Amino acid sequence: MSNLQRLFTIGLASSIAGCDPVFQVAGANFPSWLPCLIAGVSAAAVARPIFVRLGIEPYVGPLPLIYSSLALLVAMLVWIVFFNRI
């Protein structure tokens, strides 16, 4: 199996298993992407006042792109740390 085929197989397998982890809170099942989303949005919301206070917000680029990318980065890190089964 070539490296490209192996990479494609791993990518396909990881995308199929994307909705698998579920956790329970008080008897209700929640998908694992929900706390990842909450953590990402919270991190972006906390980062904005820090960027403003440090005076670097005008220099970071298009703000919607920066903050949504930050939220996505944190959400993916939370997913990898807490919900990765590979």
C-alpha positions as CSV (number, residue, x, y, z in Angstrom):
1,M,0.0,0.0,0.0
2,S,1.5,3.3,-1.0
3,N,1.7,6.3,1.4
4,L,-1.0,8.2,-0.5
5,Q,-3.4,5.2,-0.2
6,R,-2.6,4.8,3.5
7,L,-3.2,8.6,4.1
8,F,-6.5,8.4,2.3
9,T,-7.6,5.4,4.3
10,I,-6.7,7.0,7.6
11,G,-8.5,10.3,6.6
12,L,-11.6,8.4,5.5
13,A,-11.7,6.3,8.7
14,S,-11.2,9.3,10.9
15,S,-14.0,11.3,9.1
16,I,-16.4,8.4,9.4
17,A,-15.9,8.0,13.1
18,G,-16.4,11.7,13.7
19,C,-19.7,11.5,15.5
20,D,-18.9,8.4,17.5
21,P,-18.0,9.7,21.0
22,V,-21.0,10.5,23.1
23,F,-21.0,11.3,26.8
24,Q,-23.8,11.4,29.4
25,V,-24.8,14.2,31.7
26,A,-27.7,13.5,34.1
27,G,-28.9,10.6,31.9
28,A,-28.9,12.6,28.7
29,N,-26.6,11.8,25.8
30,F,-24.6,14.6,24.3
31,P,-22.3,14.5,21.2
32,S,-18.7,15.2,22.0
33,W,-18.4,18.1,19.6
34,L,-20.6,20.1,21.9
35,P,-18.0,20.7,24.7
36,C,-15.4,21.2,22.0
37,L,-17.5,24.0,20.4
38,I,-18.2,25.6,23.8
39,A,-14.4,25.5,24.7
40,G,-13.5,27.0,21.3
41,V,-16.0,29.8,21.5
42,S,-15.1,30.5,25.1
43,A,-11.4,30.7,24.3
44,A,-12.0,33.2,21.5
45,A,-14.2,35.3,23.7
46,V,-11.5,35.3,26.4
47,A,-8.7,36.1,23.9
48,R,-10.4,39.2,22.5
49,P,-10.1,41.4,25.7
50,I,-6.5,40.1,26.1
51,F,-5.7,41.2,22.6
52,V,-7.3,44.6,23.1
53,R,-5.5,45.1,26.4
54,L,-2.2,44.2,24.9
55,G,-2.9,46.6,22.0
56,I,-2.3,43.9,19.3
57,E,-5.8,43.6,18.0
58,P,-5.5,46.2,15.2
59,Y,-2.4,44.3,13.8
60,V,-3.6,40.7,13.8
61,G,-5.5,40.9,10.5
62,P,-9.2,40.4,9.6
63,L,-10.8,39.9,13.0
64,P,-13.6,37.5,12.0
65,L,-11.0,35.2,10.4
66,I,-8.7,35.4,13.4
67,Y,-11.2,34.7,16.1
68,S,-13.0,32.0,14.2
69,S,-9.7,30.3,13.5
70,L,-8.7,30.5,17.2
71,A,-12.1,29.0,18.2
72,L,-11.6,26.2,15.6
73,L,-8.0,25.6,16.8
74,V,-9.1,25.3,20.5
75,A,-12.1,23.1,19.6
76,M,-9.8,20.7,17.7
77,L,-7.3,20.6,20.5
78,V,-10.0,19.7,23.0
79,W,-11.2,17.0,20.6
80,I,-7.8,15.5,20.3
81,V,-7.0,15.7,24.0
82,F,-10.3,14.3,25.4
83,F,-12.1,12.4,22.7
84,N,-9.5,10.9,20.4
85,R,-9.7,7.1,20.3
86,I,-7.0,6.4,17.7
